[in-house]
Amino acid sequence: MAGLGRIAGVRPSSEPHAIPVCPVFDGEATSVIAPAYDGEVGVLPHHAPFMTLLGDGRLVVRTGDGVQQFKVRGGFLQVRDDVVRLVTEHAEEDIHAS
């Protein structure tokens, strides 16, 4: 996969637009499994362009160095030009995942 775009959480705000806090992952990935609103979706290199709403659950990012997992809630996932972009209302690394 050319690279996994930024996965960023946002903080709640009374303003009409949420403000990104910071990226939780930005780098190369060999696969991504994400919780879509209607079930899990897997993305491998050369995936067709795709967009979906996210639900609540675990995001799994496989890299050449291992696996990172994040708890995510809401937002959307886009696959385009061999890059996955994920914007979510909540994202935190799941250090207790096995």
N, C-alpha and C positions, 0 to 999 in steps of 0.2 A: 504494500500500500504506500502510496507516495507520502502520506503523512496524515495524521489525525489532527484536525483543526482544534482550536481551543475549546475546551469544555469549561464554561464559566458559570458559577453560581451568582445569584443576584440577591441583594438584601431587600426586605420589604420596605416600601416607601409610601407615604401618603400622596406623593406626586403621581401623575398619570403614567409616567414611564419609570420602569425599574432601572436601577443603576448597577452595572456590573461591578462585582467585587474584585475578582481576579480569576485568571485561568487556573484550573486545577490539573490540566494536562495539555501539553502541546508537544507533539513529537511523532515519530514513526510508529506505526502499528501494523501487525500482521492480520489482526481480526478485531472486530468490535461486536459485542452483544449488548443490545440496549432494550429497556422495557418500553415498548410502544404502548399506546393507550389500549390496544386490543390484543396484546400478546408480545412475546419477544421477537426481535428482529436481529438477524446476524448479517454482518457486512464483511466481505472478503475483498482482496484486491480485484480491481476491474469490475466492481459492482455497477449495475446500471444506475443512472440518475434516479434519485428517490427522495421523498420527503414524508415525514410522519410526525404526528403529535406524540409526545412522551407521556407515559403514566408514571406511577411510583414503582421503584424497584432498584435493582442492582445493574450498574453499567460495568461490563467487563472489557478491559482493554488488554489485548495480548501483544507483547512486543518481543523483540529478539532477546531481551534481558529477563523476561518473565511475564507476570500478570499483575495488573493493577485493577482494583475494584473500587467503585464509588457508589454511594447511595444517591440517587437522583429523584427529583419530584417535579413533574410538569415541564413544559417547554416543547422544543421540537428538535428533530434530527434531520440533517440534510446530507445526502451523498451526491457529490458532483466532481467530475474530473479527478477521480480516485482520491478524494479528500472527504473525510467525515467532519461535519461541523455540528456541534451540539450546544444548544443554548437552553439552560434549565433554570427554574425558579430556585432550586436548591441542589447543591452538589457538595459532597464531602467524601474524603477517602474513607473506605471501609477497611480499617486496619484489623478488624476481627474476622474478616472473610477468610475462608480456607479453600 
